[in-house]
Amino acid sequence: MKELKVLVADDDPNVCEIIRLYFEEHHIQVVEANDGEEAVRLTAEEQPDVIILDVMMPGMDGYDVTRQLRTKTDVPIIMLTAKDSEIDRVLGLELGADDYVTKPFSPRELVARIKAILRRMSREREEERKDNGQGAKEAVQVEAGPLFIDAERREVSVHGQAISLRPKEFDLLLYLARHPGVVLGREQLLEQVWGYDFYGDMRTVDAHIKKLRKKLNEYDLECIHTVWGVGYRFELPADKQGRDGA
């Protein structure tokens, strides 16, 4: 079995050492970066399975690193932050982080979160393989007015123009579009899109919805509506409704 490789980016050598010692005891290979620039470089060179990224680093901080990495890779990112405010956590998720841990943290918790993310990714790949083997009978393609989603190719377009979505943004849009007109609660979306073993909270859903809306709004498509106190509903305006199909 391939040894798990984790890139730890933190300018505090004590933090890096604590993580490295604990991870090596659990047979996890650790690559260390002491600043943002080095984290970007080592990601390309080492191809880690997961990145643990400190938010507050000199020069290029964790937010800038996440923003840059997300133009090149979808490797899972767990952010370490000394800030416990909601806006800081949401910002990291909006930029593309998969999870976050607030300092001080437990190395055991980090390992648990890494394993949860990798289990979720493995489950998604297995489900995709099963779907391909069975012909993916359920909603392989969803067409809603100008919006077209190809679940098998994982492609989205509006008026024939391709939209670039991150994996979780795509999964979220597909799940919403497969349930048009249905009010879906945040907890339901968290369970169905992220998985039952996700360690984050329901603000993760809100952060991804905000990012997804921004991308769709660039194509004058407002189809994700907030149902206050409950969750979200996928529905096209009357003048943009078309045939929904599979």
C-alpha positions as CSV (number, residue, x, y, z in Angstrom):
1,M,0.0,0.0,0.0
2,K,1.3,3.4,-1.0
3,E,2.6,5.5,2.0
4,L,0.5,8.6,2.5
5,K,2.4,11.8,1.8
6,V,1.4,15.0,3.6
7,L,2.8,18.5,3.0
8,V,2.8,20.6,6.1
9,A,3.3,24.3,5.5
10,D,3.8,26.4,8.7
11,D,6.4,29.0,9.6
12,D,6.5,27.7,13.2
13,P,9.1,24.9,13.4
14,N,7.6,23.6,16.6
15,V,4.3,23.0,14.9
16,C,6.0,21.2,12.0
17,E,8.0,19.0,14.4
18,I,4.9,18.1,16.4
19,I,3.0,17.1,13.3
20,R,6.0,15.2,11.8
21,L,6.7,13.2,14.9
22,Y,3.1,12.1,15.4
23,F,2.5,11.4,11.7
24,E,5.7,9.4,11.3
25,E,4.5,7.2,14.1
26,H,1.4,6.5,12.0
27,H,3.5,5.8,8.9
28,I,2.6,9.1,7.2
29,Q,5.4,10.7,5.2
30,V,5.8,14.4,5.9
31,V,7.2,17.1,3.7
32,E,7.8,20.5,5.4
33,A,7.5,24.0,4.0
34,N,8.3,27.1,6.1
35,D,6.6,29.7,3.9
36,G,3.9,30.1,1.2
37,E,6.3,30.2,-1.7
38,E,8.0,27.0,-0.7
39,A,4.6,25.3,-0.2
40,V,3.6,26.1,-3.8
41,R,6.9,24.8,-5.1
42,L,6.9,21.6,-3.0
43,T,3.3,20.9,-4.0
44,A,4.4,20.7,-7.6
45,E,7.6,18.8,-6.9
46,E,6.4,16.3,-4.3
47,Q,2.7,15.8,-5.4
48,P,1.4,15.3,-1.8
49,D,-1.9,13.5,-1.1
50,V,-3.0,16.2,1.4
51,I,-1.8,19.7,2.3
52,I,-1.9,21.1,5.9
53,L,-1.6,24.8,5.5
54,D,-1.1,27.5,8.1
55,V,-3.1,30.7,7.4
56,M,-0.7,33.2,9.0
57,M,2.6,32.9,7.2
58,P,4.9,35.8,6.2
59,G,4.9,36.9,2.6
60,M,2.4,34.6,0.8
61,D,-0.2,33.6,3.5
62,G,-2.3,30.5,3.5
63,Y,-5.2,32.2,1.7
64,D,-2.9,33.3,-1.2
65,V,-1.4,29.8,-1.3
66,T,-4.8,28.2,-1.5
67,R,-5.9,30.6,-4.2
68,Q,-2.8,29.9,-6.3
69,L,-3.0,26.1,-5.8
70,R,-6.6,25.9,-6.8
71,T,-5.7,27.1,-10.3
72,K,-3.5,24.0,-10.6
73,T,-4.6,21.2,-8.4
74,D,-7.5,19.7,-6.4
75,V,-5.4,18.1,-3.7
76,P,-7.2,18.3,-0.4
77,I,-6.2,21.3,1.8
78,I,-6.7,21.5,5.5
79,M,-6.1,25.0,6.9
80,L,-4.6,25.6,10.3
81,T,-5.8,28.9,11.8
82,A,-5.3,30.7,15.1
83,K,-8.4,32.7,14.2
84,D,-11.6,31.3,15.4
85,S,-14.0,33.8,13.7
86,E,-16.6,32.6,11.3
87,I,-15.4,34.9,8.5
88,D,-11.9,33.5,8.6
89,R,-13.1,29.9,8.3
90,V,-15.6,30.8,5.5
91,L,-13.0,32.7,3.6
92,G,-10.7,29.6,3.5
93,L,-13.6,27.4,2.4
94,E,-14.6,29.8,-0.3
95,L,-11.1,29.9,-1.7
96,G,-11.1,26.1,-2.0
97,A,-9.9,24.6,1.3
98,D,-11.6,21.3,2.2
99,D,-11.5,21.6,6.0
100,Y,-10.0,23.7,8.8
101,V,-8.5,23.1,12.2
102,T,-8.2,25.9,14.9
103,K,-5.0,26.2,16.9
104,P,-4.2,24.8,19.4
105,F,-5.0,21.5,17.8
106,S,-4.5,17.8,18.4
107,P,-2.3,15.8,15.9
108,R,-4.7,12.9,16.4
109,E,-7.5,15.2,15.1
110,L,-5.5,16.1,12.1
111,V,-4.9,12.4,11.2
112,A,-8.7,11.7,11.7
113,R,-9.6,14.6,9.4
114,I,-7.1,13.5,6.7
115,K,-8.5,9.9,6.8
116,A,-12.0,11.3,6.6
117,I,-11.2,13.3,3.5
118,L,-9.4,10.4,1.8
119,R,-12.3,8.0,2.6
120,R,-14.7,10.4,1.1
121,M,-12.6,10.8,-2.0
122,S,-12.2,7.0,-2.3
123,R,-16.0,6.5,-1.9
124,E,-16.7,9.1,-4.6
125,R,-14.3,7.4,-7.0
126,E,-15.8,4.0,-6.3
127,E,-19.3,5.3,-6.9
128,E,-18.2,6.8,-10.1
129,R,-16.6,3.5,-11.3
130,K,-19.8,1.7,-10.4
131,D,-21.9,4.3,-12.2
132,N,-19.7,3.9,-15.3
133,G,-20.0,0.1,-15.1
134,Q,-23.7,0.2,-14.8
135,G,-24.3,2.8,-17.5
136,A,-25.2,5.5,-14.9
137,K,-28.9,5.3,-15.4
138,E,-29.9,8.0,-13.0
139,A,-29.6,11.6,-14.3
140,V,-26.4,11.2,-16.2
141,Q,-27.3,14.5,-17.9
142,V,-29.4,17.2,-16.4
143,E,-30.8,20.0,-18.6
144,A,-32.5,22.9,-17.0
145,G,-33.2,25.8,-19.4
146,P,-29.8,27.1,-20.5
147,L,-28.0,25.0,-17.9
148,F,-26.5,21.6,-19.0
149,I,-24.8,19.2,-16.6
150,D,-23.0,16.0,-17.8
151,A,-22.5,13.9,-14.7
152,E,-20.3,11.3,-16.4
153,R,-17.9,13.9,-18.0
154,R,-18.3,16.2,-15.0
155,E,-18.9,19.2,-17.3
156,V,-21.2,22.1,-16.8
157,S,-22.3,24.7,-19.4
158,V,-24.7,27.6,-19.7
159,H,-25.9,28.6,-23.2
160,G,-23.2,26.2,-24.5
161,Q,-20.4,28.0,-22.6
162,A,-18.3,25.8,-20.3
163,I,-18.1,26.7,-16.7
164,S,-15.1,25.7,-14.6
165,L,-16.2,24.3,-11.2
166,R,-14.2,22.8,-8.4
167,P,-15.2,19.2,-7.6
168,K,-17.4,20.0,-4.6
169,E,-19.0,22.9,-6.5
170,F,-19.9,20.5,-9.3
171,D,-21.2,17.8,-6.8
172,L,-23.3,20.4,-5.0
173,L,-24.8,21.9,-8.2
174,L,-25.6,18.4,-9.6
175,Y,-27.4,17.3,-6.4
176,L,-29.4,20.5,-6.3
177,A,-30.3,20.2,-10.1
178,R,-31.4,16.6,-9.6
179,H,-34.0,17.8,-7.1
180,P,-35.6,20.8,-8.8
181,G,-38.1,22.7,-6.7
182,V,-37.3,20.7,-3.5
183,V,-36.1,22.6,-0.4
184,L,-32.9,20.9,0.7
185,G,-31.6,21.5,4.2
186,R,-28.0,22.3,4.9
187,E,-27.6,19.1,6.9
188,Q,-29.0,17.1,4.0
189,L,-26.6,18.7,1.6
190,L,-23.7,18.3,3.9
191,E,-24.4,14.6,4.3
192,Q,-25.2,13.9,0.6
193,V,-22.5,16.0,-1.0
194,W,-19.7,15.9,1.6
195,G,-20.4,12.6,3.3
196,Y,-21.5,11.5,6.7
197,D,-17.9,11.5,8.1
198,F,-17.2,15.2,7.2
199,Y,-15.7,17.0,10.2
200,G,-16.7,20.5,9.1
201,D,-19.9,22.4,9.9
202,M,-22.9,23.6,7.9
203,R,-21.2,26.9,7.1
204,T,-19.3,24.8,4.6
205,V,-22.5,24.5,2.5
206,D,-23.1,28.2,2.7
207,A,-19.5,29.0,1.6
208,H,-19.8,26.7,-1.4
209,I,-23.2,28.0,-2.4
210,K,-21.9,31.5,-2.4
211,K,-19.0,30.6,-4.6
212,L,-21.3,28.6,-6.9
213,R,-23.8,31.4,-7.2
214,K,-21.0,33.9,-8.1
215,K,-19.9,31.7,-11.0
216,L,-23.5,31.1,-12.3
217,N,-24.4,34.8,-12.0
218,E,-21.5,35.6,-14.4
219,Y,-23.8,33.9,-17.0
220,D,-26.9,35.7,-15.8
221,L,-28.2,32.5,-14.2
222,E,-29.9,32.7,-10.8
223,C,-31.1,29.2,-10.0
224,I,-30.1,28.6,-6.4
225,H,-32.5,30.2,-3.9
226,T,-32.2,30.6,-0.2
227,V,-35.1,29.3,1.9
228,W,-34.4,31.2,5.1
229,G,-33.9,29.1,8.2
230,V,-34.1,25.8,6.2
231,G,-31.7,25.6,3.2
232,Y,-31.7,26.0,-0.5
233,R,-33.9,25.3,-3.5
234,F,-32.9,24.8,-7.2
235,E,-35.4,26.6,-9.5
236,L,-35.0,28.6,-12.7
237,P,-36.9,31.9,-13.2
238,A,-40.0,31.4,-15.4
239,D,-38.4,33.1,-18.4
240,K,-35.4,30.7,-18.3
241,Q,-37.2,27.5,-17.6
242,G,-36.8,24.8,-20.2
243,R,-36.9,21.1,-20.4
244,D,-35.2,19.2,-17.6
245,G,-34.0,15.8,-18.6
246,A,-31.7,12.9,-18.1
